[in-house]
Amino acid sequence: MLLYEVYWIGYFKSEKEMKNFYRSFFGIPVAGATLPVLAVLFISAYGKNLLLFAAGLILAVGHIGIHLMHKKEVTSHL
C-alpha cells in the first residue's frame, strides 16, 4: 500500500494527464489498478484467507483488465 500512496503522490505532482494516470511505476503496469489488487492478494495470503484470495483474483481480472482496456483506448487516440 505504501507503493500505491507513492504512485498517487507522483500522479498529483505530474500534469495530471491520462498518460500519467496509466504509466508504469517501478515496472508495474497500470500501477493504479495493480497495486491495490496486489495488496488484497498479499493480505489474504498473510491471513491465510482463501475466500479473500479468491475475491482478490476476481478483483484482479476485473480491475486490472478494465484499466488495460481503457489504457489501450486512450493511447490509440493520441
Biopython code that builds the backbone (N, CA, C, O; Angstrom):
import numpy as np
from Bio.PDB.StructureBuilder import StructureBuilder

atoms = [
    (1, "MET", "N", (0.821, -1.197, 0.000)),
    (1, "MET", "CA", (0.000, 0.000, 0.000)),
    (1, "MET", "C", (0.859, 1.253, 0.000)),
    (1, "MET", "O", (0.443, 2.295, -0.506)),
    (2, "LEU", "N", (2.044, 1.157, 0.559)),
    (2, "LEU", "CA", (2.942, 2.312, 0.548)),
    (2, "LEU", "C", (3.303, 2.696, -0.888)),
    (2, "LEU", "O", (3.339, 3.879, -1.227)),
    (3, "LEU", "N", (3.567, 1.699, -1.724)),
    (3, "LEU", "CA", (3.855, 1.992, -3.135)),
    (3, "LEU", "C", (2.657, 2.649, -3.816)),
    (3, "LEU", "O", (2.826, 3.525, -4.664)),
    (4, "TYR", "N", (1.461, 2.233, -3.451)),
    (4, "TYR", "CA", (0.245, 2.824, -4.010)),
    (4, "TYR", "C", (0.143, 4.297, -3.632)),
    (4, "TYR", "O", (-0.217, 5.131, -4.463)),
    (5, "GLU", "N", (0.456, 4.615, -2.394)),
    (5, "GLU", "CA", (0.441, 6.016, -1.955)),
    (5, "GLU", "C", (1.495, 6.839, -2.703)),
    (5, "GLU", "O", (1.232, 7.969, -3.117)),
    (6, "VAL", "N", (2.672, 6.270, -2.870)),
    (6, "VAL", "CA", (3.738, 6.967, -3.597)),
    (6, "VAL", "C", (3.339, 7.162, -5.057)),
    (6, "VAL", "O", (3.643, 8.196, -5.652)),
    (7, "TYR", "N", (2.658, 6.168, -5.636)),
    (7, "TYR", "CA", (2.160, 6.290, -7.006)),
    (7, "TYR", "C", (1.228, 7.512, -7.122)),
    (7, "TYR", "O", (1.364, 8.305, -8.053)),
    (8, "TRP", "N", (0.290, 7.664, -6.187)),
    (8, "TRP", "CA", (-0.651, 8.782, -6.230)),
    (8, "TRP", "C", (0.036, 10.124, -6.005)),
    (8, "TRP", "O", (-0.341, 11.126, -6.612)),
    (9, "ILE", "N", (1.027, 10.146, -5.148)),
    (9, "ILE", "CA", (1.792, 11.382, -4.944)),
    (9, "ILE", "C", (2.450, 11.785, -6.264)),
    (9, "ILE", "O", (2.424, 12.953, -6.650)),
    (10, "GLY", "N", (3.042, 10.801, -6.950)),
    (10, "GLY", "CA", (3.662, 11.077, -8.244)),
    (10, "GLY", "C", (2.657, 11.567, -9.268)),
    (10, "GLY", "O", (2.953, 12.463, -10.058)),
    (11, "TYR", "N", (1.462, 10.977, -9.256)),
    (11, "TYR", "CA", (0.429, 11.415, -10.201)),
    (11, "TYR", "C", (0.020, 12.858, -9.917)),
    (11, "TYR", "O", (-0.085, 13.658, -10.847)),
    (12, "PHE", "N", (-0.210, 13.202, -8.664)),
    (12, "PHE", "CA", (-0.661, 14.555, -8.346)),
    (12, "PHE", "C", (0.435, 15.606, -8.535)),
    (12, "PHE", "O", (0.137, 16.794, -8.655)),
    (13, "LYS", "N", (1.685, 15.180, -8.564)),
    (13, "LYS", "CA", (2.771, 16.113, -8.864)),
    (13, "LYS", "C", (2.977, 16.261, -10.375)),
    (13, "LYS", "O", (3.695, 17.161, -10.811)),
    (14, "SER", "N", (2.360, 15.394, -11.172)),
    (14, "SER", "CA", (2.518, 15.445, -12.622)),
    (14, "SER", "C", (1.521, 16.430, -13.231)),
    (14, "SER", "O", (0.863, 17.187, -12.517)),
    (15, "GLU", "N", (1.421, 16.408, -14.558)),
    (15, "GLU", "CA", (0.489, 17.286, -15.263)),
    (15, "GLU", "C", (-0.947, 16.794, -15.141)),
    (15, "GLU", "O", (-1.869, 17.462, -15.610)),
    (16, "LYS", "N", (-1.150, 15.646, -14.525)),
    (16, "LYS", "CA", (-2.476, 15.031, -14.330)),
    (16, "LYS", "C", (-3.169, 14.738, -15.658)),
    (16, "LYS", "O", (-4.359, 15.008, -15.824)),
    (17, "GLU", "N", (-2.424, 14.194, -16.579)),
    (17, "GLU", "CA", (-2.970, 13.789, -17.865)),
    (17, "GLU", "C", (-3.142, 12.276, -17.857)),
    (17, "GLU", "O", (-2.584, 11.585, -17.005)),
    (18, "MET", "N", (-3.915, 11.766, -18.808)),
    (18, "MET", "CA", (-4.180, 10.331, -18.857)),
    (18, "MET", "C", (-2.897, 9.516, -19.005)),
    (18, "MET", "O", (-2.806, 8.413, -18.466)),
    (19, "LYS", "N", (-1.914, 10.036, -19.720)),
    (19, "LYS", "CA", (-0.654, 9.301, -19.864)),
    (19, "LYS", "C", (0.016, 9.119, -18.507)),
    (19, "LYS", "O", (0.674, 8.104, -18.275)),
    (20, "ASN", "N", (-0.144, 10.087, -17.612)),
    (20, "ASN", "CA", (0.420, 9.969, -16.268)),
    (20, "ASN", "C", (-0.374, 8.984, -15.417)),
    (20, "ASN", "O", (0.191, 8.295, -14.568)),
    (21, "PHE", "N", (-1.670, 8.919, -15.644)),
    (21, "PHE", "CA", (-2.541, 8.039, -14.866)),
    (21, "PHE", "C", (-2.251, 6.567, -15.165)),
    (21, "PHE", "O", (-2.303, 5.727, -14.266)),
    (22, "TYR", "N", (-1.948, 6.256, -16.424)),
    (22, "TYR", "CA", (-1.743, 4.869, -16.836)),
    (22, "TYR", "C", (-0.276, 4.479, -16.980)),
    (22, "TYR", "O", (0.028, 3.419, -17.528)),
    (23, "ARG", "N", (0.619, 5.302, -16.505)),
    (23, "ARG", "CA", (2.039, 4.973, -16.638)),
    (23, "ARG", "C", (2.401, 3.816, -15.709)),
    (23, "ARG", "O", (1.704, 3.524, -14.738)),
    (24, "SER", "N", (3.520, 3.170, -16.046)),
    (24, "SER", "CA", (4.004, 2.118, -15.144)),
    (24, "SER", "C", (4.763, 2.776, -14.001)),
    (24, "SER", "O", (5.231, 3.909, -14.110)),
    (25, "PHE", "N", (4.870, 2.054, -12.925)),
    (25, "PHE", "CA", (5.515, 2.571, -11.721)),
    (25, "PHE", "C", (6.409, 1.477, -11.191)),
    (25, "PHE", "O", (5.928, 0.419, -10.788)),
    (26, "PHE", "N", (7.710, 1.721, -11.186)),
    (26, "PHE", "CA", (8.700, 0.705, -10.814)),
    (26, "PHE", "C", (8.508, -0.579, -11.616)),
    (26, "PHE", "O", (8.676, -1.680, -11.092)),
    (27, "GLY", "N", (8.151, -0.427, -12.898)),
    (27, "GLY", "CA", (7.965, -1.574, -13.782)),
    (27, "GLY", "C", (6.627, -2.272, -13.650)),
    (27, "GLY", "O", (6.393, -3.279, -14.318)),
    (28, "ILE", "N", (5.741, -1.763, -12.804)),
    (28, "ILE", "CA", (4.418, -2.362, -12.615)),
    (28, "ILE", "C", (3.452, -1.676, -13.578)),
    (28, "ILE", "O", (3.209, -0.475, -13.453)),
    (29, "PRO", "N", (2.894, -2.426, -14.544)),
    (29, "PRO", "CA", (1.980, -1.800, -15.499)),
    (29, "PRO", "C", (0.676, -1.386, -14.823)),
    (29, "PRO", "O", (0.251, -2.019, -13.856)),
    (30, "VAL", "N", (0.048, -0.340, -15.319)),
    (30, "VAL", "CA", (-1.168, 0.254, -14.757)),
    (30, "VAL", "C", (-1.175, 0.131, -13.233)),
    (30, "VAL", "O", (-2.031, -0.523, -12.637)),
    (31, "ALA", "N", (-0.201, 0.775, -12.643)),
    (31, "ALA", "CA", (0.044, 0.642, -11.200)),
    (31, "ALA", "C", (-1.146, 1.081, -10.353)),
    (31, "ALA", "O", (-1.352, 0.541, -9.266)),
    (32, "GLY", "N", (-1.920, 2.033, -10.817)),
    (32, "GLY", "CA", (-3.080, 2.482, -10.059)),
    (32, "GLY", "C", (-4.117, 1.392, -9.877)),
    (32, "GLY", "O", (-4.886, 1.428, -8.916)),
    (33, "ALA", "N", (-4.154, 0.432, -10.772)),
    (33, "ALA", "CA", (-5.065, -0.704, -10.650)),
    (33, "ALA", "C", (-4.373, -1.920, -10.061)),
    (33, "ALA", "O", (-4.985, -2.677, -9.307)),
    (34, "THR", "N", (-3.115, -2.114, -10.393)),
    (34, "THR", "CA", (-2.405, -3.320, -9.987)),
    (34, "THR", "C", (-2.010, -3.307, -8.513)),
    (34, "THR", "O", (-2.129, -4.329, -7.838)),
    (35, "LEU", "N", (-1.547, -2.177, -8.006)),
    (35, "LEU", "CA", (-1.055, -2.134, -6.630)),
    (35, "LEU", "C", (-2.118, -2.439, -5.571)),
    (35, "LEU", "O", (-1.826, -3.194, -4.643)),
    (36, "PRO", "N", (-3.329, -1.897, -5.660)),
    (36, "PRO", "CA", (-4.316, -2.275, -4.641)),
    (36, "PRO", "C", (-4.733, -3.743, -4.737)),
    (36, "PRO", "O", (-5.036, -4.370, -3.722)),
    (37, "VAL", "N", (-4.750, -4.286, -5.945)),
    (37, "VAL", "CA", (-5.067, -5.702, -6.110)),
    (37, "VAL", "C", (-3.978, -6.552, -5.459)),
    (37, "VAL", "O", (-4.272, -7.531, -4.773)),
    (38, "LEU", "N", (-2.732, -6.176, -5.678)),
    (38, "LEU", "CA", (-1.632, -6.901, -5.033)),
    (38, "LEU", "C", (-1.737, -6.820, -3.512)),
    (38, "LEU", "O", (-1.439, -7.790, -2.815)),
    (39, "ALA", "N", (-2.157, -5.672, -2.999)),
    (39, "ALA", "CA", (-2.322, -5.523, -1.550)),
    (39, "ALA", "C", (-3.366, -6.506, -1.021)),
    (39, "ALA", "O", (-3.157, -7.136, 0.016)),
    (40, "VAL", "N", (-4.483, -6.639, -1.726)),
    (40, "VAL", "CA", (-5.527, -7.589, -1.312)),
    (40, "VAL", "C", (-4.996, -9.022, -1.364)),
    (40, "VAL", "O", (-5.232, -9.805, -0.444)),
    (41, "LEU", "N", (-4.286, -9.363, -2.428)),
    (41, "LEU", "CA", (-3.750, -10.718, -2.547)),
    (41, "LEU", "C", (-2.706, -11.006, -1.474)),
    (41, "LEU", "O", (-2.688, -12.097, -0.905)),
    (42, "PHE", "N", (-1.845, -10.043, -1.195)),
    (42, "PHE", "CA", (-0.820, -10.252, -0.159)),
    (42, "PHE", "C", (-1.432, -10.379, 1.230)),
    (42, "PHE", "O", (-1.012, -11.228, 2.015)),
    (43, "ILE", "N", (-2.425, -9.541, 1.543)),
    (43, "ILE", "CA", (-3.025, -9.615, 2.871)),
    (43, "ILE", "C", (-3.822, -10.913, 3.026)),
    (43, "ILE", "O", (-3.895, -11.470, 4.121)),
    (44, "SER", "N", (-4.415, -11.392, 1.934)),
    (44, "SER", "CA", (-5.139, -12.660, 2.016)),
    (44, "SER", "C", (-4.172, -13.823, 2.204)),
    (44, "SER", "O", (-4.480, -14.774, 2.922)),
    (45, "ALA", "N", (-3.016, -13.755, 1.573)),
    (45, "ALA", "CA", (-2.005, -14.799, 1.764)),
    (45, "ALA", "C", (-1.446, -14.740, 3.187)),
    (45, "ALA", "O", (-1.257, -15.775, 3.827)),
    (46, "TYR", "N", (-1.189, -13.554, 3.668)),
    (46, "TYR", "CA", (-0.684, -13.381, 5.031)),
    (46, "TYR", "C", (-1.688, -13.914, 6.062)),
    (46, "TYR", "O", (-1.306, -14.568, 7.032)),
    (47, "GLY", "N", (-2.967, -13.626, 5.838)),
    (47, "GLY", "CA", (-4.007, -14.073, 6.755)),
    (47, "GLY", "C", (-4.505, -15.479, 6.465)),
    (47, "GLY", "O", (-5.376, -15.987, 7.171)),
    (48, "LYS", "N", (-3.957, -16.114, 5.427)),
    (48, "LYS", "CA", (-4.347, -17.469, 5.021)),
    (48, "LYS", "C", (-5.860, -17.562, 4.815)),
    (48, "LYS", "O", (-6.510, -18.509, 5.259)),
    (49, "ASN", "N", (-6.400, -16.554, 4.128)),
    (49, "ASN", "CA", (-7.821, -16.458, 3.898)),
    (49, "ASN", "C", (-8.111, -16.761, 2.426)),
    (49, "ASN", "O", (-7.964, -15.894, 1.566)),
    (50, "LEU", "N", (-8.519, -17.988, 2.150)),
    (50, "LEU", "CA", (-8.746, -18.410, 0.764)),
    (50, "LEU", "C", (-9.923, -17.682, 0.123)),
    (50, "LEU", "O", (-9.896, -17.410, -1.077)),
    (51, "LEU", "N", (-10.944, -17.365, 0.896)),
    (51, "LEU", "CA", (-12.086, -16.650, 0.344)),
    (51, "LEU", "C", (-11.684, -15.242, -0.113)),
    (51, "LEU", "O", (-12.083, -14.794, -1.188)),
    (52, "LEU", "N", (-10.900, -14.561, 0.703)),
    (52, "LEU", "CA", (-10.406, -13.236, 0.320)),
    (52, "LEU", "C", (-9.467, -13.338, -0.882)),
    (52, "LEU", "O", (-9.479, -12.466, -1.751)),
    (53, "PHE", "N", (-8.660, -14.389, -0.939)),
    (53, "PHE", "CA", (-7.758, -14.574, -2.073)),
    (53, "PHE", "C", (-8.560, -14.767, -3.364)),
    (53, "PHE", "O", (-8.225, -14.195, -4.401)),
    (54, "ALA", "N", (-9.619, -15.574, -3.289)),
    (54, "ALA", "CA", (-10.465, -15.788, -4.470)),
    (54, "ALA", "C", (-11.120, -14.471, -4.894)),
    (54, "ALA", "O", (-11.196, -14.161, -6.083)),
    (55, "ALA", "N", (-11.587, -13.703, -3.914)),
    (55, "ALA", "CA", (-12.174, -12.395, -4.232)),
    (55, "ALA", "C", (-11.122, -11.476, -4.855)),
    (55, "ALA", "O", (-11.431, -10.705, -5.763)),
    (56, "GLY", "N", (-9.882, -11.557, -4.368)),
    (56, "GLY", "CA", (-8.795, -10.761, -4.927)),
    (56, "GLY", "C", (-8.501, -11.121, -6.376)),
    (56, "GLY", "O", (-8.191, -10.253, -7.192)),
    (57, "LEU", "N", (-8.600, -12.406, -6.688)),
    (57, "LEU", "CA", (-8.386, -12.825, -8.077)),
    (57, "LEU", "C", (-9.488, -12.291, -8.991)),
    (57, "LEU", "O", (-9.220, -11.862, -10.113)),
    (58, "ILE", "N", (-10.717, -12.320, -8.504)),
    (58, "ILE", "CA", (-11.826, -11.763, -9.287)),
    (58, "ILE", "C", (-11.621, -10.255, -9.459)),
    (58, "ILE", "O", (-11.817, -9.711, -10.546)),
    (59, "LEU", "N", (-11.230, -9.600, -8.384)),
    (59, "LEU", "CA", (-10.923, -8.162, -8.461)),
    (59, "LEU", "C", (-9.816, -7.906, -9.471)),
    (59, "LEU", "O", (-9.893, -6.956, -10.249)),
    (60, "ALA", "N", (-8.795, -8.741, -9.463)),
    (60, "ALA", "CA", (-7.664, -8.561, -10.380)),
    (60, "ALA", "C", (-8.114, -8.620, -11.833)),
    (60, "ALA", "O", (-7.742, -7.769, -12.641)),
    (61, "VAL", "N", (-8.907, -9.619, -12.158)),
    (61, "VAL", "CA", (-9.365, -9.774, -13.544)),
    (61, "VAL", "C", (-10.180, -8.560, -13.977)),
    (61, "VAL", "O", (-9.971, -8.016, -15.061)),
    (62, "GLY", "N", (-11.100, -8.143, -13.128)),
    (62, "GLY", "CA", (-11.960, -7.016, -13.497)),
    (62, "GLY", "C", (-11.252, -5.685, -13.461)),
    (62, "GLY", "O", (-11.309, -4.920, -14.423)),
    (63, "HIS", "N", (-10.584, -5.400, -12.357)),
    (63, "HIS", "CA", (-9.996, -4.077, -12.144)),
    (63, "HIS", "C", (-8.800, -3.826, -13.071)),
    (63, "HIS", "O", (-8.722, -2.783, -13.721)),
    (64, "ILE", "N", (-7.896, -4.759, -13.126)),
    (64, "ILE", "CA", (-6.715, -4.588, -13.983)),
    (64, "ILE", "C", (-7.124, -4.689, -15.453)),
    (64, "ILE", "O", (-6.639, -3.932, -16.294)),
    (65, "GLY", "N", (-8.016, -5.626, -15.753)),
    (65, "GLY", "CA", (-8.466, -5.798, -17.140)),
    (65, "GLY", "C", (-9.124, -4.552, -17.696)),
    (65, "GLY", "O", (-8.833, -4.140, -18.819)),
    (66, "ILE", "N", (-10.001, -3.955, -16.922)),
    (66, "ILE", "CA", (-10.715, -2.756, -17.389)),
    (66, "ILE", "C", (-9.734, -1.606, -17.582)),
    (66, "ILE", "O", (-9.867, -0.837, -18.535)),
    (67, "HIS", "N", (-8.749, -1.476, -16.691)),
    (67, "HIS", "CA", (-7.765, -0.402, -16.825)),
    (67, "HIS", "C", (-6.861, -0.623, -18.047)),
    (67, "HIS", "O", (-6.502, 0.334, -18.732)),
    (68, "LEU", "N", (-6.500, -1.863, -18.315)),
    (68, "LEU", "CA", (-5.686, -2.137, -19.508)),
    (68, "LEU", "C", (-6.460, -1.818, -20.787)),
    (68, "LEU", "O", (-5.904, -1.257, -21.730)),
    (69, "MET", "N", (-7.751, -2.179, -20.815)),
    (69, "MET", "CA", (-8.569, -1.866, -21.994)),
    (69, "MET", "C", (-8.718, -0.357, -22.155)),
    (69, "MET", "O", (-8.643, 0.156, -23.272)),
    (70, "HIS", "N", (-8.929, 0.355, -21.057)),
    (70, "HIS", "CA", (-9.083, 1.809, -21.147)),
    (70, "HIS", "C", (-7.771, 2.461, -21.576)),
    (70, "HIS", "O", (-7.766, 3.411, -22.359)),
    (71, "LYS", "N", (-6.663, 1.944, -21.057)),
    (71, "LYS", "CA", (-5.350, 2.484, -21.455)),
    (71, "LYS", "C", (-5.152, 2.312, -22.957)),
    (71, "LYS", "O", (-4.642, 3.208, -23.628)),
    (72, "LYS", "N", (-5.554, 1.162, -23.476)),
    (72, "LYS", "CA", (-5.420, 0.903, -24.922)),
    (72, "LYS", "C", (-6.276, 1.883, -25.721)),
    (72, "LYS", "O", (-5.835, 2.399, -26.748)),
    (73, "GLU", "N", (-7.508, 2.145, -25.249)),
    (73, "GLU", "CA", (-8.374, 3.101, -25.928)),
    (73, "GLU", "C", (-7.788, 4.508, -25.910)),
    (73, "GLU", "O", (-7.800, 5.213, -26.919)),
    (74, "VAL", "N", (-7.273, 4.903, -24.743)),
    (74, "VAL", "CA", (-6.727, 6.255, -24.580)),
    (74, "VAL", "C", (-5.491, 6.442, -25.441)),
    (74, "VAL", "O", (-5.353, 7.469, -26.106)),
    (75, "THR", "N", (-4.590, 5.468, -25.439)),
    (75, "THR", "CA", (-3.350, 5.618, -26.205)),
    (75, "THR", "C", (-3.584, 5.511, -27.702)),
    (75, "THR", "O", (-2.785, 6.026, -28.484)),
    (76, "SER", "N", (-4.664, 4.852, -28.120)),
    (76, "SER", "CA", (-4.930, 4.771, -29.564)),
    (76, "SER", "C", (-5.446, 6.104, -30.109)),
    (76, "SER", "O", (-5.376, 6.347, -31.313)),
    (77, "HIS", "N", (-5.959, 6.963, -29.239)),
    (77, "HIS", "CA", (-6.462, 8.274, -29.668)),
    (77, "HIS", "C", (-5.402, 9.362, -29.604)),
    (77, "HIS", "O", (-5.659, 10.493, -30.015)),
    (78, "LEU", "N", (-4.227, 9.048, -29.103)),
    (78, "LEU", "CA", (-3.168, 10.070, -29.002)),
    (78, "LEU", "C", (-2.377, 10.178, -30.258)),
    (78, "LEU", "O", (-1.453, 10.987, -30.338)),
]
sb = StructureBuilder()
sb.init_structure("model")
sb.init_model(0)
sb.init_chain("A")
sb.init_seg("    ")
for serial, (resi, resn, name, xyz) in enumerate(atoms, 1):
    if name == "N":
        sb.init_residue(resn, " ", resi, " ")
    sb.init_atom(name, np.array(xyz, "f"), 0.0, 1.0, " ", f" {name:<3s}", serial, name[0])
structure = sb.get_structure()
